[in-house]
Structures are given as structure tokens and as C-alpha cells.
Amino acid sequence: MSIPQTTADVFRLGLSVGLFTPAEIIAWVDAEIVRVEEPPQELIALSLSVNSDPRDVWCLLRDLGGDHTPEPSKIVLGELSQRLRESTMTPMEVARAVDNLGDIPEDGHWPDFLANASPDEKPSVVRKLARHLAQFETHAAEWRMTLHHT
């Protein structure tokens, strides 16, 4: 068993935009190590990176190899949508994360959401951002289910 490439890419992209912390990623890795009989070396290396710089964790996730697809960015956008809807991230945090993602799926059109909005326009811009992100929530929900079944 190894970390599926999609999961590694979701964690890598999510780490780079502030969606996940290294501690959240490592907590999942530690749970996987406990769950499997013979954990692969890449899981152990990630687990041991608990006190590492986030860039080191990012590199470990990147170096797992595999085929990179647009799917992880769709999952990250879905996770951002959920956090916006649940108010666990502010609209500005989500807008910055989207701007920083830089790996937008080809079927997404992403205007510069909040950069030029006046304070009066921001509520409507936030609603527009939420509508754009909502289309990706099913990707995130399906991915979350795989985290417990890999």
C-alpha cells in the first residue's frame, strides 16, 4: 500500500495554499501507519517530518511520483468551497488560496475575485466565488471517502 497519487497531490496543493497544515497531513499519515500491517517507506518518511519545515513536507509529497492530473486541484477547490460555506475560512482567505493555487482545472474560469472589489461589492463577489467553488464539492466529498478506505 502506498499513498495514492491523488491524495499526495491534494495534500501538496492544499498545503501550498493554506488549506492543510503539516500537522493535519501527518495526523492522517500516522493514522494510516497504524491502520496498515506493513506501512510503506514514504508514509514513514512523512510521519517523521513532523518537525520539518512545511516546504520539506511539500517536497516529500511531490516526490511520491505518479501521474499528476487535474483532479487534485478540483478536490482542493471543493474543500475550499466547504470551508467557505462552513465559515472555517474567511472569504479573503479562500480568495487568496484560489489565487495561489495556480493549478486551476481547465474547465474552470477564475476571475480575480476580490482584488478590485469595493467594500460595497464584496458581498456579491463572495457569493460569486461561492457559486464557482460549489461545483467542485462532489470531488472533495468523494476524495474524503477514499481517505478512510485506501
C-alpha positions in Angstrom: 0.0 0.0 0.0 1.2 3.5 -0.8 -0.3 6.9 -0.7 -2.5 7.2 -3.8 -1.0 10.0 -6.1 -4.2 11.9 -6.0 -4.1 12.1 -2.2 -0.5 13.1 -2.2 -1.3 15.9 -4.7 -4.3 17.1 -2.8 -2.3 17.4 0.4 0.6 19.0 -1.5 -1.7 21.6 -3.2 -3.7 22.1 0.0 -0.5 22.7 2.0 0.7 25.2 -0.5 -2.5 27.3 -0.3 -3.1 27.1 3.4 -5.9 24.5 3.3 -4.0 21.9 5.3 -1.2 22.3 7.8 1.7 19.8 8.0 0.2 18.6 11.4 -3.1 17.7 9.7 -1.3 15.8 6.9 0.9 14.0 9.4 -2.0 13.1 11.6 -3.6 11.4 8.6 -0.3 9.7 7.7 0.1 8.4 11.3 -3.5 7.0 11.3 -2.6 5.2 8.0 0.6 3.8 9.5 -1.4 2.4 12.4 -4.1 1.1 10.1 -1.9 -1.0 7.7 0.1 -4.0 8.6 3.3 -3.0 6.7 3.4 0.7 6.1 5.4 1.8 3.1 8.5 3.8 3.5 7.0 7.0 2.1 4.4 7.1 4.9 7.1 6.6 7.5 9.2 9.4 5.9 6.2 11.7 6.0 5.4 10.8 9.6 9.0 11.5 10.6 8.7 15.0 9.1 6.6 16.2 11.9 9.0 18.9 13.0 10.1 19.8 9.4 9.6 23.0 7.5 6.3 22.8 5.5 8.4 23.1 2.3 10.1 19.8 3.3 6.7 18.1 3.8 5.6 19.6 0.4 8.7 18.1 -1.3 8.1 14.7 0.3 4.5 14.7 -1.1 5.7 15.9 -4.5 8.4 13.3 -4.7 6.0 10.4 -4.3 5.8 10.3 -8.1 2.9 9.1 -10.3 0.7 10.7 -12.9 -0.4 14.2 -12.0 -3.9 15.0 -13.1 -6.3 18.0 -12.8 -8.4 16.1 -10.2 -6.4 17.2 -7.1 -7.0 20.9 -7.9 -10.7 20.2 -8.3 -10.7 18.4 -4.9 -8.8 21.4 -3.3 -11.4 23.8 -4.8 -14.2 21.6 -3.3 -12.5 21.7 0.1 -12.2 25.4 -0.1 -15.9 25.7 -1.0 -16.8 23.7 2.0 -14.6 25.7 4.3 -16.2 28.9 2.9 -19.7 27.6 3.4 -18.9 26.4 6.9 -17.1 29.7 7.7 -13.9 28.0 8.8 -12.0 30.2 6.3 -12.9 33.8 5.6 -13.8 34.8 2.0 -10.4 36.6 1.8 -8.5 33.5 2.8 -10.4 31.4 0.3 -9.9 34.0 -2.5 -6.2 34.2 -1.7 -6.0 30.4 -1.7 -7.7 30.2 -5.1 -5.3 32.9 -6.5 -2.3 31.0 -5.1 -3.5 27.6 -6.4 -2.2 28.3 -9.9 -3.3 24.8 -10.9 -6.9 25.6 -11.8 -8.7 22.9 -13.8 -9.0 23.7 -17.5 -12.8 23.8 -17.2 -12.8 26.5 -14.5 -12.9 30.2 -15.3 -11.5 32.1 -12.4 -11.9 35.9 -12.3 -9.8 37.9 -9.9 -12.5 37.7 -7.3 -11.7 40.3 -4.6 -8.8 42.3 -5.9 -10.7 45.2 -7.5 -14.0 44.9 -5.5 -15.1 47.9 -3.5 -16.3 47.2 0.1 -19.9 47.6 -1.2 -19.3 45.0 -3.9 -17.6 42.4 -1.7 -20.8 40.5 -0.5 -21.9 39.9 -4.1 -18.3 38.9 -5.1 -18.2 36.4 -2.2 -21.5 34.9 -3.4 -20.0 34.6 -6.9 -16.9 32.9 -5.5 -19.0 30.5 -3.6 -21.0 29.6 -6.7 -17.8 29.0 -8.7 -16.3 26.8 -6.0 -19.5 24.8 -5.2 -19.2 22.9 -8.5 -16.2 21.1 -7.1 -17.7 20.0 -3.7 -18.6 16.5 -5.0 -14.9 15.9 -6.0 -13.9 16.8 -2.4 -16.6 14.6 -0.8 -15.6 11.6 -2.9 -11.9 12.1 -2.1 -12.7 12.4 1.7 -14.4 9.0 1.5 -11.3 7.4 0.0 -9.1 8.6 2.8 -10.7 6.0 5.1 -10.9 3.2 2.5 -7.4 3.1 0.9 
